[in-house]
Amino acid sequence: MTPIKLAMVAGARPNFMKIAPLMKALDGDPDFEVTLIHTGQHYDDNMSGQFFRDLGIPQPQHHLEVGSGSHAQQTAEIMKRIEPVLETVRPAAIVVVGDVNSTAAAALVAKKLGIDVVHAEAGLRSFDRNMPEEINRIVTDSITDIFLVTEESGRINLLREGVAADRIHLVGNLMIDSLRQNLERARESDIAERLGIRGQAYGVVTLHRPANVDDPDALGEILGALTTIAETLPLLWPVHPRTRARLAHTSENQACVGHPANAIALSPSLRLLEPLGYLDFLSLEAGSSLVLTDSGGIQEETTVLGVNCLTLRDNTERPATVELGTNRLAGTKKDSILAAWREMQASPRRAQIPPLWDGQAGARSREVLRDFYLGVSKMAVGS
């Protein structure tokens, strides 16, 4: 029998942790043939190459090298470059993950070519259409054929949007598969020694969403809170390139933002780092006392790790991390962030791990695909 052809698309740092366990699950199945397409939405070594090495992802058969640009420019360039690849490969389905521009762009092109769309991490909703990621989620799910869902809220959202129940499959969280498969390796990282923090209490910061970093006033509010927290708990901040462009360095461990006349000085206890590879970052995250982030995936990781998380947003598309996990919505104002921090110190949460976040999402996703295309499944799948 000829294997079923699948094209798997990844383009940005969050995608790589999601494709790795699914590719591993499919690699041992002779009934599938997988072509990996890297759009190059994230393209430098720290944001892409190191993740491929850390996660053991094979080199992509196709690298589109799209690079940076506005949302419209980047989406259009991905669409233009991926179309001839899909016309050549002619897969039965394209597998897209998450909510980045690569996800929506690749799904649109595939659907117009008559190729099935499989969306991993389907159904998540922040209900905030000012978020570019929310638009990508809605657009992708509107043309998806097979929905692989991480948490119950995703299933409920899709049913409310009119998706047939038999197309929705609660499989668990691929990103958590990667975490569970790599946590022991991450604990062996020497990143703490390299940073001189072994045995010390510290927090970790990630910040990249346009609403938080593009507006100097919004960024200033967050930086004000981080500077205050750093006076009590030193903070390590691997700086996303998008955010670094908004910061002007004044010394190795200090920075300011804004025009020189009204720039905000950051505490030396808020240490700015280059972006880290997956294992180094996971090591720091697992050993931290607190994570402050605007990332969706890190909300999930901290829940499983049992690490306190303050999400620097007013909403989340991952409500399980708040309802069951260690996550709190802290808002984006200095006062609200500091209030959430004080509340966290007074009333730390006991984490519960959401159902099916057990490291087997890749295997369950494979069985969904087997059942859909072959009518044969080897294991029970929640749906």
Buried (B, 14 or more C-beta within 10 A) or exposed (E): EEEBBBBBBBBBBBBBBBBBBBBBBBEEBEBBBBBBBBBBBBBEEBBBBBBBEBBEBEEBEBBBEBBEBEEEEBBBBBBEBBBEBBEEBEBBBBBBBBBBBBBBBBBBBBBEBEBBBBBBBBBBBBEBEEBBBBBBBBBBBBBBBBBBBBBBBBBBBBEEEEBEEEBBBBBBBBBBBBBBBBBEEBEEBEBBEEBEBEEEEBBBBBBBBBBBBEEBEBBBBBBBBBBBBBEEBBBBBBBBBBBBEBBEEEEEBBBBBBEEEEBBEBBEBBBBBEBBBBBBBBBBBBBBBBBBBBBBBBBBBBBBBBBBBBBBBBBBBBBBBBEBBBBBBBBBBBEBBBBBBEEBEEEEBEBEBBEBBBBBBBBBBBBBBBBBBEEEBEEEBEB
